[in-house]
Amino acid sequence: MMMSFFDQFASPSLLGIPLIAIAIALPWVLFPTPTSRWLNNRLITLQTWFINRFTNQLLLPLNVGGHKWALLFASLMVFLITINMLGLLPYTFTPTTQLSLNMGLAVPLWLATVIIGMRNQPTVALGHLLPEGTPVPLIPVLIIIETISLFIRPLALGVRLTANLTAGHLLIQLIATAVFVLLPMMPTVAILTATVLFLLTLLEVAVAMIQAYVFVLLLSLYLQENV
């Protein structure tokens, strides 16, 4: 019984062919494409307003050099929000519950920010490994600690997104199973549990959006240190 709870995180396959590529590519089909007309419909207007507000808020602390990442950050934000939200629907697969996918997104983007910092301002980038005013005996220890914390950043990005979504999906499935078990025996308790399940689902919708925003926000903060 406990193993069946984790079956939802297994990558689906058809005739031995993994379908995770379809699960990743399908959300892009759902977005309306902007037209060349002077007036757009309400959905395109709302989508454009949301992307513009998010991009302005995200790039506010960055200098002009970091604005080149605006398209990448906005696309990644919309991509993660869509996948996380679609994963809350019944009989769907959430690719972002796979640590391999999240690490595949986190490691290259984090590495790109580090390379940019080493190329443009190597002295400042290396200076982050040693805080100013450090006593001389603590210099080797602090350099090791800061280096480890630097390399842990992409792992923290991937694990945070994976753990939050996985925990939410498991909790929803556990409470939904409890509702089905309690319904024939204790209908009143089952109705109360179903109410908790509904509130938890609303919370998971918020978590799905917040985790996508936090993922991109932390990447922008890493970029801010290196541009």
PyRosetta script that sets phi, psi and omega in degrees:
from pyrosetta import init, pose_from_sequence

init()
pose = pose_from_sequence("MMMSFFDQFASPSLLGIPLIAIAIALPWVLFPTPTSRWLNNRLITLQTWFINRFTNQLLLPLNVGGHKWALLFASLMVFLITINMLGLLPYTFTPTTQLSLNMGLAVPLWLATVIIGMRNQPTVALGHLLPEGTPVPLIPVLIIIETISLFIRPLALGVRLTANLTAGHLLIQLIATAVFVLLPMMPTVAILTATVLFLLTLLEVAVAMIQAYVFVLLLSLYLQENV")
pose.set_psi(1, -41.9)
pose.set_omega(1, -179.1)
pose.set_phi(2, -69.2)
pose.set_psi(2, -33.2)
pose.set_omega(2, 179.3)
pose.set_phi(3, -67.7)
pose.set_psi(3, -30.8)
pose.set_omega(3, -178.7)
pose.set_phi(4, -67.3)
pose.set_psi(4, -24.5)
pose.set_omega(4, 178.0)
pose.set_phi(5, -64.1)
pose.set_psi(5, -28.0)
pose.set_omega(5, -177.4)
pose.set_phi(6, -94.2)
pose.set_psi(6, 0.0)
pose.set_omega(6, 178.4)
pose.set_phi(7, -66.6)
pose.set_psi(7, -26.1)
pose.set_omega(7, -179.3)
pose.set_phi(8, -67.6)
pose.set_psi(8, -18.5)
pose.set_omega(8, -179.5)
pose.set_phi(9, -93.7)
pose.set_psi(9, -1.6)
pose.set_omega(9, 177.8)
pose.set_phi(10, -76.4)
pose.set_psi(10, 137.4)
pose.set_omega(10, -178.7)
pose.set_phi(11, -66.9)
pose.set_psi(11, 125.5)
pose.set_omega(11, -178.5)
pose.set_phi(12, -69.9)
pose.set_psi(12, 151.7)
pose.set_omega(12, -180.0)
pose.set_phi(13, -144.6)
pose.set_psi(13, 152.9)
pose.set_omega(13, 177.9)
pose.set_phi(14, -132.4)
pose.set_psi(14, 117.1)
pose.set_omega(14, -177.3)
pose.set_phi(15, 57.7)
pose.set_psi(15, 36.7)
pose.set_omega(15, 179.2)
pose.set_phi(16, 80.2)
pose.set_psi(16, 2.0)
pose.set_omega(16, -179.1)
pose.set_phi(17, -100.2)
pose.set_psi(17, 121.3)
pose.set_omega(17, 179.1)
pose.set_phi(18, -63.7)
pose.set_psi(18, 136.4)
pose.set_omega(18, -178.9)
pose.set_phi(19, -102.1)
pose.set_psi(19, 12.9)
pose.set_omega(19, -178.3)
pose.set_phi(20, -66.5)
pose.set_psi(20, -28.9)
pose.set_omega(20, 178.2)
pose.set_phi(21, -63.4)
pose.set_psi(21, -39.1)
pose.set_omega(21, 177.6)
pose.set_phi(22, -67.4)
pose.set_psi(22, -40.2)
pose.set_omega(22, 179.1)
pose.set_phi(23, -63.9)
pose.set_psi(23, -29.8)
pose.set_omega(23, 178.9)
pose.set_phi(24, -80.5)
pose.set_psi(24, -38.9)
pose.set_omega(24, -174.7)
pose.set_phi(25, -83.6)
pose.set_psi(25, -25.9)
pose.set_omega(25, -174.3)
pose.set_phi(26, -61.9)
pose.set_psi(26, -39.4)
pose.set_omega(26, -177.9)
pose.set_phi(27, -56.8)
pose.set_psi(27, -29.8)
pose.set_omega(27, -178.4)
pose.set_phi(28, -66.2)
pose.set_psi(28, -24.3)
pose.set_omega(28, 179.6)
pose.set_phi(29, -71.1)
pose.set_psi(29, -23.9)
pose.set_omega(29, -175.0)
pose.set_phi(30, -78.1)
pose.set_psi(30, -15.7)
pose.set_omega(30, -176.7)
pose.set_phi(31, -83.7)
pose.set_psi(31, 135.9)
pose.set_omega(31, 176.7)
pose.set_phi(32, -71.5)
pose.set_psi(32, 141.4)
pose.set_omega(32, -180.0)
pose.set_phi(33, -89.0)
pose.set_psi(33, 132.4)
pose.set_omega(33, 178.0)
pose.set_phi(34, -62.0)
pose.set_psi(34, 146.3)
pose.set_omega(34, 179.6)
pose.set_phi(35, -106.1)
pose.set_psi(35, 171.1)
pose.set_omega(35, 178.6)
pose.set_phi(36, -88.9)
pose.set_psi(36, 5.5)
pose.set_omega(36, 179.6)
pose.set_phi(37, -73.5)
pose.set_psi(37, 159.0)
pose.set_omega(37, 178.4)
pose.set_phi(38, -70.5)
pose.set_psi(38, -33.7)
pose.set_omega(38, -178.6)
pose.set_phi(39, -114.1)
pose.set_psi(39, 130.4)
pose.set_omega(39, 176.6)
pose.set_phi(40, -105.7)
pose.set_psi(40, 167.5)
pose.set_omega(40, 176.4)
pose.set_phi(41, -77.9)
pose.set_psi(41, 175.2)
pose.set_omega(41, -174.0)
pose.set_phi(42, -65.9)
pose.set_psi(42, -35.7)
pose.set_omega(42, -177.6)
pose.set_phi(43, -66.1)
pose.set_psi(43, -44.3)
pose.set_omega(43, 178.6)
pose.set_phi(44, -66.9)
pose.set_psi(44, -38.1)
pose.set_omega(44, 177.9)
pose.set_phi(45, -63.3)
pose.set_psi(45, -43.7)
pose.set_omega(45, 178.6)
pose.set_phi(46, -65.6)
pose.set_psi(46, -40.8)
pose.set_omega(46, 178.8)
pose.set_phi(47, -63.9)
pose.set_psi(47, -43.5)
pose.set_omega(47, 179.5)
pose.set_phi(48, -65.3)
pose.set_psi(48, -41.5)
pose.set_omega(48, 178.8)
pose.set_phi(49, -62.2)
pose.set_psi(49, -43.3)
pose.set_omega(49, -179.2)
pose.set_phi(50, -63.1)
pose.set_psi(50, -45.7)
pose.set_omega(50, -178.2)
pose.set_phi(51, -65.7)
pose.set_psi(51, -40.6)
pose.set_omega(51, 179.5)
pose.set_phi(52, -65.3)
pose.set_psi(52, -43.9)
pose.set_omega(52, 179.5)
pose.set_phi(53, -64.4)
pose.set_psi(53, -42.5)
pose.set_omega(53, 179.9)
pose.set_phi(54, -64.7)
pose.set_psi(54, -44.2)
pose.set_omega(54, -178.5)
pose.set_phi(55, -64.1)
pose.set_psi(55, -43.3)
pose.set_omega(55, 179.0)
pose.set_phi(56, -62.6)
pose.set_psi(56, -41.8)
pose.set_omega(56, -180.0)
pose.set_phi(57, -67.2)
pose.set_psi(57, -37.4)
pose.set_omega(57, -176.1)
pose.set_phi(58, -74.2)
pose.set_psi(58, -38.6)
pose.set_omega(58, -175.1)
pose.set_phi(59, -92.7)
pose.set_psi(59, 4.3)
pose.set_omega(59, -178.6)
pose.set_phi(60, -59.8)
pose.set_psi(60, -44.6)
pose.set_omega(60, -179.1)
pose.set_phi(61, -81.0)
pose.set_psi(61, -5.7)
pose.set_omega(61, -176.8)
pose.set_phi(62, -89.0)
pose.set_psi(62, 151.8)
pose.set_omega(62, 174.9)
pose.set_phi(63, -81.5)
pose.set_psi(63, -175.0)
pose.set_omega(63, -174.1)
pose.set_phi(64, -63.8)
pose.set_psi(64, -33.5)
pose.set_omega(64, -179.6)
pose.set_phi(65, -62.8)
pose.set_psi(65, -31.0)
pose.set_omega(65, -179.8)
pose.set_phi(66, -81.6)
pose.set_psi(66, -9.7)
pose.set_omega(66, -179.5)
pose.set_phi(67, -71.1)
pose.set_psi(67, -12.6)
pose.set_omega(67, 176.5)
pose.set_phi(68, -66.6)
pose.set_psi(68, -19.1)
pose.set_omega(68, -179.0)
pose.set_phi(69, -88.8)
pose.set_psi(69, 5.7)
pose.set_omega(69, -174.6)
pose.set_phi(70, -61.0)
pose.set_psi(70, -46.7)
pose.set_omega(70, -178.6)
pose.set_phi(71, -64.4)
pose.set_psi(71, -40.9)
pose.set_omega(71, 179.7)
pose.set_phi(72, -64.9)
pose.set_psi(72, -46.0)
pose.set_omega(72, -179.4)
pose.set_phi(73, -65.2)
pose.set_psi(73, -42.9)
pose.set_omega(73, -179.8)
pose.set_phi(74, -65.4)
pose.set_psi(74, -41.9)
pose.set_omega(74, 179.2)
pose.set_phi(75, -65.1)
pose.set_psi(75, -41.8)
pose.set_omega(75, 179.7)
pose.set_phi(76, -65.5)
pose.set_psi(76, -39.1)
pose.set_omega(76, 178.9)
pose.set_phi(77, -63.2)
pose.set_psi(77, -48.3)
pose.set_omega(77, -179.6)
pose.set_phi(78, -64.7)
pose.set_psi(78, -39.0)
pose.set_omega(78, 179.9)
pose.set_phi(79, -62.9)
pose.set_psi(79, -47.8)
pose.set_omega(79, -178.6)
pose.set_phi(80, -67.9)
pose.set_psi(80, -41.2)
pose.set_omega(80, 179.1)
pose.set_phi(81, -62.0)
pose.set_psi(81, -43.4)
pose.set_omega(81, -177.7)
pose.set_phi(82, -64.7)
pose.set_psi(82, -45.6)
pose.set_omega(82, -179.2)
pose.set_phi(83, -64.9)
pose.set_psi(83, -42.8)
pose.set_omega(83, 180.0)
pose.set_phi(84, -64.5)
pose.set_psi(84, -40.3)
pose.set_omega(84, -178.9)
pose.set_phi(85, -71.2)
pose.set_psi(85, -41.6)
pose.set_omega(85, 179.3)
pose.set_phi(86, -66.2)
pose.set_psi(86, -27.8)
pose.set_omega(86, 179.6)
pose.set_phi(87, -68.7)
pose.set_psi(87, -14.3)
pose.set_omega(87, 177.8)
pose.set_phi(88, -83.8)
pose.set_psi(88, -10.2)
pose.set_omega(88, 177.7)
pose.set_phi(89, -75.2)
pose.set_psi(89, 152.0)
pose.set_omega(89, 178.7)
pose.set_phi(90, -65.4)
pose.set_psi(90, 146.6)
pose.set_omega(90, 176.1)
pose.set_phi(91, 58.7)
pose.set_psi(91, 37.7)
pose.set_omega(91, 176.1)
pose.set_phi(92, -121.8)
pose.set_psi(92, 162.5)
pose.set_omega(92, 179.6)
pose.set_phi(93, -114.8)
pose.set_psi(93, 134.3)
pose.set_omega(93, -179.6)
pose.set_phi(94, -103.4)
pose.set_psi(94, 104.4)
pose.set_omega(94, -179.2)
pose.set_phi(95, -61.6)
pose.set_psi(95, -28.0)
pose.set_omega(95, -177.3)
pose.set_phi(96, -76.4)
pose.set_psi(96, -0.1)
pose.set_omega(96, 170.0)
pose.set_phi(97, -83.6)
pose.set_psi(97, -3.9)
pose.set_omega(97, 177.6)
pose.set_phi(98, -92.3)
pose.set_psi(98, 121.3)
pose.set_omega(98, -179.2)
pose.set_phi(99, -62.8)
pose.set_psi(99, -32.7)
pose.set_omega(99, -179.0)
pose.set_phi(100, -62.8)
pose.set_psi(100, -40.9)
pose.set_omega(100, 179.0)
pose.set_phi(101, -67.6)
pose.set_psi(101, -44.8)
pose.set_omega(101, -178.9)
pose.set_phi(102, -65.0)
pose.set_psi(102, -38.9)
pose.set_omega(102, 176.5)
pose.set_phi(103, -68.9)
pose.set_psi(103, -32.9)
pose.set_omega(103, 175.9)
pose.set_phi(104, -65.6)
pose.set_psi(104, -26.3)
pose.set_omega(104, 174.4)
pose.set_phi(105, -85.0)
pose.set_psi(105, -39.6)
pose.set_omega(105, -172.6)
pose.set_phi(106, -74.9)
pose.set_psi(106, -45.5)
pose.set_omega(106, -173.2)
pose.set_phi(107, -63.8)
pose.set_psi(107, -50.8)
pose.set_omega(107, -179.8)
pose.set_phi(108, -62.8)
pose.set_psi(108, -39.1)
pose.set_omega(108, -179.1)
pose.set_phi(109, -69.5)
pose.set_psi(109, -41.6)
pose.set_omega(109, 176.3)
pose.set_phi(110, -63.3)
pose.set_psi(110, -43.0)
pose.set_omega(110, -179.7)
pose.set_phi(111, -63.4)
pose.set_psi(111, -35.1)
pose.set_omega(111, 178.4)
pose.set_phi(112, -64.8)
pose.set_psi(112, -39.8)
pose.set_omega(112, 178.2)
pose.set_phi(113, -65.6)
pose.set_psi(113, -38.0)
pose.set_omega(113, 179.2)
pose.set_phi(114, -67.1)
pose.set_psi(114, -43.0)
pose.set_omega(114, -179.7)
pose.set_phi(115, -64.3)
pose.set_psi(115, -39.3)
pose.set_omega(115, 178.1)
pose.set_phi(116, -62.6)
pose.set_psi(116, -42.3)
pose.set_omega(116, 178.5)
pose.set_phi(117, -65.1)
pose.set_psi(117, -41.7)
pose.set_omega(117, 179.3)
pose.set_phi(118, -67.0)
pose.set_psi(118, -31.1)
pose.set_omega(118, -178.1)
pose.set_phi(119, -81.7)
pose.set_psi(119, -42.2)
pose.set_omega(119, -174.0)
pose.set_phi(120, -84.2)
pose.set_psi(120, -42.6)
pose.set_omega(120, -177.9)
pose.set_phi(121, -143.0)
pose.set_psi(121, 76.0)
pose.set_omega(121, -175.5)
pose.set_phi(122, -63.1)
pose.set_psi(122, -33.1)
pose.set_omega(122, -179.1)
pose.set_phi(123, -65.6)
pose.set_psi(123, -44.3)
pose.set_omega(123, -179.8)
pose.set_phi(124, -69.3)
pose.set_psi(124, -38.6)
pose.set_omega(124, -179.7)
pose.set_phi(125, -64.5)
pose.set_psi(125, -43.0)
pose.set_omega(125, 177.8)
pose.set_phi(126, -73.0)
pose.set_psi(126, -25.9)
pose.set_omega(126, 178.9)
pose.set_phi(127, -66.5)
pose.set_psi(127, -20.9)
pose.set_omega(127, 177.4)
pose.set_phi(128, -68.3)
pose.set_psi(128, -18.5)
pose.set_omega(128, -179.9)
pose.set_phi(129, -78.9)
pose.set_psi(129, -12.3)
pose.set_omega(129, -178.4)
pose.set_phi(130, -138.1)
pose.set_psi(130, 105.2)
pose.set_omega(130, 179.2)
pose.set_phi(131, -61.3)
pose.set_psi(131, 149.3)
pose.set_omega(131, -178.4)
pose.set_phi(132, -70.2)
pose.set_psi(132, 140.0)
pose.set_omega(132, 178.8)
pose.set_phi(133, 82.5)
pose.set_psi(133, 17.4)
pose.set_omega(133, -179.4)
pose.set_phi(134, -73.8)
pose.set_psi(134, 133.1)
pose.set_omega(134, 175.5)
pose.set_phi(135, -59.6)
pose.set_psi(135, 146.8)
pose.set_omega(135, -175.3)
pose.set_phi(136, -59.5)
pose.set_psi(136, -41.3)
pose.set_omega(136, 179.9)
pose.set_phi(137, -64.0)
pose.set_psi(137, -24.0)
pose.set_omega(137, -177.4)
pose.set_phi(138, -91.3)
pose.set_psi(138, -4.3)
pose.set_omega(138, -175.4)
pose.set_phi(139, -59.8)
pose.set_psi(139, -50.0)
pose.set_omega(139, -179.0)
pose.set_phi(140, -61.6)
pose.set_psi(140, -39.7)
pose.set_omega(140, -178.2)
pose.set_phi(141, -66.1)
pose.set_psi(141, -43.9)
pose.set_omega(141, -177.7)
pose.set_phi(142, -67.6)
pose.set_psi(142, -35.9)
pose.set_omega(142, 178.1)
pose.set_phi(143, -63.1)
pose.set_psi(143, -41.6)
pose.set_omega(143, 178.4)
pose.set_phi(144, -65.1)
pose.set_psi(144, -43.9)
pose.set_omega(144, -178.6)
pose.set_phi(145, -64.2)
pose.set_psi(145, -45.2)
pose.set_omega(145, -178.8)
pose.set_phi(146, -67.2)
pose.set_psi(146, -34.3)
pose.set_omega(146, 177.6)
pose.set_phi(147, -66.8)
pose.set_psi(147, -42.6)
pose.set_omega(147, 177.8)
pose.set_phi(148, -63.1)
pose.set_psi(148, -43.0)
pose.set_omega(148, 179.3)
pose.set_phi(149, -64.4)
pose.set_psi(149, -31.6)
pose.set_omega(149, 177.4)
pose.set_phi(150, -66.2)
pose.set_psi(150, -42.6)
pose.set_omega(150, -178.0)
pose.set_phi(151, -79.4)
pose.set_psi(151, -14.2)
pose.set_omega(151, 177.6)
pose.set_phi(152, -81.6)
pose.set_psi(152, -17.9)
pose.set_omega(152, -175.5)
pose.set_phi(153, -54.6)
pose.set_psi(153, -51.3)
pose.set_omega(153, 179.8)
pose.set_phi(154, -64.6)
pose.set_psi(154, -33.6)
pose.set_omega(154, 176.9)
pose.set_phi(155, -64.5)
pose.set_psi(155, -40.6)
pose.set_omega(155, 178.6)
pose.set_phi(156, -65.7)
pose.set_psi(156, -37.5)
pose.set_omega(156, 178.0)
pose.set_phi(157, -61.2)
pose.set_psi(157, -49.8)
pose.set_omega(157, -177.3)
pose.set_phi(158, -68.9)
pose.set_psi(158, -43.2)
pose.set_omega(158, -177.2)
pose.set_phi(159, -68.4)
pose.set_psi(159, -38.4)
pose.set_omega(159, -179.5)
pose.set_phi(160, -60.8)
pose.set_psi(160, -48.0)
pose.set_omega(160, -179.2)
pose.set_phi(161, -65.6)
pose.set_psi(161, -43.6)
pose.set_omega(161, -179.4)
pose.set_phi(162, -64.5)
pose.set_psi(162, -46.6)
pose.set_omega(162, -175.0)
pose.set_phi(163, -66.0)
pose.set_psi(163, -42.0)
pose.set_omega(163, -178.3)
pose.set_phi(164, -65.9)
pose.set_psi(164, -43.3)
pose.set_omega(164, -179.6)
pose.set_phi(165, -71.1)
pose.set_psi(165, -40.2)
pose.set_omega(165, 179.8)
pose.set_phi(166, -64.4)
pose.set_psi(166, -43.7)
pose.set_omega(166, 179.3)
pose.set_phi(167, -63.0)
pose.set_psi(167, -40.7)
pose.set_omega(167, 179.1)
pose.set_phi(168, -64.8)
pose.set_psi(168, -43.1)
pose.set_omega(168, 179.3)
pose.set_phi(169, -64.8)
pose.set_psi(169, -41.8)
pose.set_omega(169, 179.4)
pose.set_phi(170, -64.5)
pose.set_psi(170, -41.5)
pose.set_omega(170, -179.2)
pose.set_phi(171, -65.4)
pose.set_psi(171, -40.5)
pose.set_omega(171, 177.9)
pose.set_phi(172, -62.7)
pose.set_psi(172, -42.7)
pose.set_omega(172, -179.1)
pose.set_phi(173, -68.5)
pose.set_psi(173, -37.3)
pose.set_omega(173, 178.6)
pose.set_phi(174, -64.7)
pose.set_psi(174, -45.4)
pose.set_omega(174, -179.4)
pose.set_phi(175, -69.0)
pose.set_psi(175, -37.6)
pose.set_omega(175, 177.6)
pose.set_phi(176, -64.0)
pose.set_psi(176, -38.7)
pose.set_omega(176, 176.0)
pose.set_phi(177, -64.1)
pose.set_psi(177, -39.1)
pose.set_omega(177, 177.7)
pose.set_phi(178, -64.3)
pose.set_psi(178, -36.7)
pose.set_omega(178, 178.2)
pose.set_phi(179, -62.8)
pose.set_psi(179, -45.6)
pose.set_omega(179, -179.7)
pose.set_phi(180, -66.0)
pose.set_psi(180, -34.1)
pose.set_omega(180, -180.0)
pose.set_phi(181, -74.0)
pose.set_psi(181, -39.0)
pose.set_omega(181, -175.7)
pose.set_phi(182, -81.6)
pose.set_psi(182, -19.2)
pose.set_omega(182, -174.1)
pose.set_phi(183, -59.5)
pose.set_psi(183, -44.7)
pose.set_omega(183, 179.1)
pose.set_phi(184, -72.0)
pose.set_psi(184, -29.4)
pose.set_omega(184, -173.6)
pose.set_phi(185, -91.0)
pose.set_psi(185, -49.1)
pose.set_omega(185, -177.0)
pose.set_phi(186, -132.4)
pose.set_psi(186, 85.6)
pose.set_omega(186, -176.3)
pose.set_phi(187, -60.6)
pose.set_psi(187, -36.6)
pose.set_omega(187, -178.8)
pose.set_phi(188, -64.8)
pose.set_psi(188, -45.6)
pose.set_omega(188, 177.5)
pose.set_phi(189, -64.6)
pose.set_psi(189, -36.2)
pose.set_omega(189, 178.9)
pose.set_phi(190, -64.3)
pose.set_psi(190, -39.4)
pose.set_omega(190, 178.9)
pose.set_phi(191, -66.6)
pose.set_psi(191, -41.6)
pose.set_omega(191, 176.5)
pose.set_phi(192, -62.9)
pose.set_psi(192, -40.8)
pose.set_omega(192, 177.7)
pose.set_phi(193, -65.5)
pose.set_psi(193, -37.1)
pose.set_omega(193, 177.1)
pose.set_phi(194, -65.1)
pose.set_psi(194, -34.3)
pose.set_omega(194, 175.9)
pose.set_phi(195, -64.9)
pose.set_psi(195, -42.0)
pose.set_omega(195, 175.7)
pose.set_phi(196, -62.6)
pose.set_psi(196, -38.6)
pose.set_omega(196, 178.5)
pose.set_phi(197, -63.0)
pose.set_psi(197, -40.8)
pose.set_omega(197, 178.5)
pose.set_phi(198, -63.9)
pose.set_psi(198, -44.4)
pose.set_omega(198, 178.6)
pose.set_phi(199, -65.2)
pose.set_psi(199, -37.8)
pose.set_omega(199, 177.9)
pose.set_phi(200, -65.4)
pose.set_psi(200, -36.4)
pose.set_omega(200, 177.7)
pose.set_phi(201, -64.2)
pose.set_psi(201, -41.3)
pose.set_omega(201, 175.5)
pose.set_phi(202, -62.0)
pose.set_psi(202, -39.7)
pose.set_omega(202, 177.4)
pose.set_phi(203, -63.6)
pose.set_psi(203, -39.3)
pose.set_omega(203, -179.7)
pose.set_phi(204, -68.5)
pose.set_psi(204, -31.2)
pose.set_omega(204, 174.2)
pose.set_phi(205, -62.7)
pose.set_psi(205, -42.9)
pose.set_omega(205, 177.4)
pose.set_phi(206, -65.8)
pose.set_psi(206, -41.2)
pose.set_omega(206, 179.1)
pose.set_phi(207, -62.6)
pose.set_psi(207, -39.6)
pose.set_omega(207, -179.8)
pose.set_phi(208, -60.7)
pose.set_psi(208, -39.7)
pose.set_omega(208, 179.1)
pose.set_phi(209, -76.8)
pose.set_psi(209, -40.4)
pose.set_omega(209, -177.5)
pose.set_phi(210, -65.8)
pose.set_psi(210, -41.2)
pose.set_omega(210, -178.8)
pose.set_phi(211, -66.0)
pose.set_psi(211, -36.5)
pose.set_omega(211, 175.3)
pose.set_phi(212, -64.6)
pose.set_psi(212, -41.0)
pose.set_omega(212, 179.4)
pose.set_phi(213, -66.5)
pose.set_psi(213, -41.8)
pose.set_omega(213, -179.8)
pose.set_phi(214, -64.4)
pose.set_psi(214, -39.6)
pose.set_omega(214, 179.0)
pose.set_phi(215, -58.0)
pose.set_psi(215, -49.1)
pose.set_omega(215, -178.1)
pose.set_phi(216, -72.7)
pose.set_psi(216, -36.0)
pose.set_omega(216, 179.9)
pose.set_phi(217, -62.8)
pose.set_psi(217, -43.3)
pose.set_omega(217, 178.9)
pose.set_phi(218, -65.0)
pose.set_psi(218, -36.9)
pose.set_omega(218, 175.9)
pose.set_phi(219, -63.0)
pose.set_psi(219, -39.3)
pose.set_omega(219, 178.5)
pose.set_phi(220, -67.4)
pose.set_psi(220, -33.7)
pose.set_omega(220, 177.0)
pose.set_phi(221, -68.8)
pose.set_psi(221, -38.6)
pose.set_omega(221, 175.6)
pose.set_phi(222, -63.8)
pose.set_psi(222, -38.0)
pose.set_omega(222, 178.0)
pose.set_phi(223, -67.8)
pose.set_psi(223, -36.4)
pose.set_omega(223, -179.0)
pose.set_phi(224, -62.4)
pose.set_psi(224, -32.6)
pose.set_omega(224, 178.7)
pose.set_phi(225, -71.1)
pose.set_psi(225, -17.7)
pose.set_omega(225, -170.7)
pose.set_phi(226, -118.0)
pose.set_psi(226, 4.0)
pose.set_omega(226, 177.9)
pose.set_phi(227, -119.4)
pose.dump_pdb("model.pdb")
